[in-house]
Amino acid sequence: MEIAKNKVVGMDYTLTNNEGTVIDTSKNQGPLFFIFGLGHIIPGLENALTGKKKGDSLKVSIQPKDGYGEREDELVQAVPRAQFDAPEGIEIGMQFEVQTEQGGLVVTVTELTDEHVTVDGNHPLAGEVLNFDVSIVDVREATAEEMAHGHVHGPGGHHH
């Protein structure tokens, strides 16, 4: 069975950046299972997996435009510390969800001064070339319940 829209895909993967640093991997966690075509993975990886079968392996490099996008400087802002509920507890690396005109945006604290907290609304992998080493371990039909819920049930999936 080939990978196509609404098929359940199970894959082992390792994601590295261009320097070879491992960003994410399914090793020691078991394969990642997801319903293909519902936006659970980045577009560039979805395109590369289309038509693959159980047992296939591939290596693919995904440019930022097909991954998490280019970095946008306007998403980095220095905010007065006084605007935070607990300004003394803020640390670099913390993440917050803020409301914007476009909806919710997760921002990461990247810099601290006595007066300001600098937050970055870019995805942490924005602007990065993403190198995936993937092995397809399963391709099957999604059940009606999985399609209704929009995610995989059972091994490697969500449990209610």
C-alpha positions as CSV (number, residue, x, y, z in Angstrom):
1,M,0.0,0.0,0.0
2,E,1.3,3.4,-0.9
3,I,1.3,6.5,1.3
4,A,-1.6,8.7,0.3
5,K,-4.1,11.1,1.8
6,N,-5.9,9.6,4.9
7,K,-3.6,6.6,5.2
8,V,-2.0,5.9,8.6
9,V,1.8,6.1,8.3
10,G,4.3,4.8,10.8
11,M,7.9,6.0,10.4
12,D,11.2,5.9,12.2
13,Y,13.1,9.1,11.7
14,T,16.1,11.2,12.6
15,L,16.1,14.9,12.0
16,T,19.4,16.8,11.8
17,N,20.4,20.4,10.9
18,N,23.0,21.2,8.3
19,E,25.7,20.9,11.0
20,G,24.7,17.3,11.7
21,T,23.2,18.0,15.1
22,V,20.3,15.7,15.9
23,I,17.2,17.9,16.5
24,D,14.7,15.1,16.9
25,T,14.5,11.3,16.5
26,S,12.1,8.5,17.1
27,K,14.9,6.3,18.4
28,N,14.1,5.0,21.9
29,Q,10.4,6.2,21.5
30,G,9.2,3.9,18.8
31,P,7.9,5.0,15.4
32,L,5.8,8.1,14.9
33,F,2.3,7.3,13.6
34,F,0.1,9.9,11.9
35,I,-2.7,10.2,9.4
36,F,-1.2,11.4,6.2
37,G,-2.5,14.5,4.5
38,L,-4.0,16.2,7.5
39,G,-1.1,18.6,8.1
40,H,0.5,16.7,11.0
41,I,4.0,16.9,9.3
42,I,5.7,19.7,7.4
43,P,4.8,20.1,3.7
44,G,8.3,19.2,2.4
45,L,8.4,15.9,4.3
46,E,4.8,15.1,3.2
47,N,5.7,15.6,-0.4
48,A,8.8,13.4,-0.1
49,L,6.7,10.6,1.5
50,T,3.9,10.5,-1.1
51,G,3.8,7.2,-2.8
52,K,6.3,5.5,-0.6
53,K,5.6,2.0,0.8
54,K,6.3,0.0,4.0
55,G,10.0,-0.9,4.0
56,D,11.1,2.2,2.0
57,S,13.9,4.4,3.4
58,L,14.7,7.9,2.2
59,K,16.9,10.8,3.1
60,V,15.5,14.3,2.3
61,S,16.6,17.9,2.8
62,I,13.8,20.3,3.3
63,Q,14.3,24.0,2.7
64,P,12.8,26.5,5.2
65,K,9.9,27.5,2.8
66,D,8.7,23.8,2.9
67,G,9.5,23.4,6.6
68,Y,8.8,26.0,9.3
69,G,9.3,29.0,7.1
70,E,11.9,31.7,7.0
71,R,12.8,33.7,10.1
72,E,10.8,36.9,10.4
73,D,12.5,39.7,12.3
74,E,9.2,41.4,13.1
75,L,8.3,38.4,15.3
76,V,11.1,39.3,17.7
77,Q,10.1,42.0,20.2
78,A,11.4,43.5,23.4
79,V,8.5,43.7,25.8
80,P,8.6,45.8,29.1
81,R,9.0,43.4,32.1
82,A,6.1,45.2,33.8
83,Q,3.7,43.6,31.3
84,F,4.3,40.1,32.7
85,D,2.4,38.7,35.6
86,A,5.5,37.4,37.4
87,P,8.4,39.3,35.9
88,E,10.9,38.0,38.4
89,G,10.3,34.4,37.4
90,I,11.0,34.7,33.7
91,E,13.9,32.7,32.2
92,I,15.5,32.4,28.8
93,G,13.9,29.5,26.9
94,M,10.4,29.9,28.5
95,Q,7.5,29.8,26.1
96,F,4.2,31.7,26.3
97,E,1.2,31.8,24.1
98,V,0.2,35.4,23.2
99,Q,-2.9,36.6,21.3
100,T,-2.3,38.5,18.1
101,E,-4.6,39.8,15.4
102,Q,-3.9,36.5,13.6
103,G,-4.7,34.3,16.6
104,G,-2.5,32.6,19.2
105,L,1.2,32.6,18.7
106,V,3.8,30.8,20.8
107,V,6.8,33.0,21.7
108,T,10.1,32.0,23.3
109,V,12.1,34.2,25.6
110,T,15.5,34.8,24.0
111,E,17.0,37.7,26.0
112,L,16.5,39.4,29.4
113,T,17.5,42.8,30.7
114,D,16.4,44.6,33.8
115,E,13.8,46.5,31.9
116,H,12.8,44.2,29.0
117,V,12.0,40.6,28.0
118,T,12.8,39.8,24.4
119,V,10.5,37.2,22.9
120,D,10.7,35.5,19.5
121,G,7.5,34.3,17.8
122,N,9.4,32.4,15.1
123,H,9.2,28.6,15.2
124,P,12.5,27.4,16.8
125,L,13.3,25.7,13.4
126,A,12.4,28.6,11.2
127,G,15.1,29.4,8.7
128,E,16.7,26.0,9.1
129,V,17.3,23.4,6.5
130,L,15.9,20.1,7.9
131,N,17.5,16.8,7.0
132,F,15.4,13.8,7.5
133,D,16.5,10.2,7.5
134,V,13.2,8.2,7.4
135,S,12.2,4.5,7.3
136,I,8.6,3.6,6.7
137,V,7.5,0.9,9.1
138,D,3.8,0.8,8.4
139,V,1.2,2.0,5.9
140,R,-2.5,1.1,6.5
141,E,-6.0,2.4,6.1
142,A,-7.2,4.8,8.8
143,T,-10.3,3.6,10.7
144,A,-13.5,5.6,10.6
145,E,-13.0,6.5,14.3
146,E,-9.4,7.7,13.6
147,M,-10.6,9.8,10.7
148,A,-13.5,11.3,12.9
149,H,-11.0,12.2,15.6
150,G,-8.2,13.3,13.2
151,H,-5.5,11.2,14.8
152,V,-4.2,7.6,15.1
153,H,-5.4,5.4,17.9
154,G,-3.6,2.3,19.4
155,P,0.2,1.7,19.2
156,G,2.1,4.9,18.5
157,G,-1.1,7.0,18.5
158,H,-3.3,8.9,20.9
159,H,-5.2,7.2,23.7
160,H,-8.4,8.6,25.2
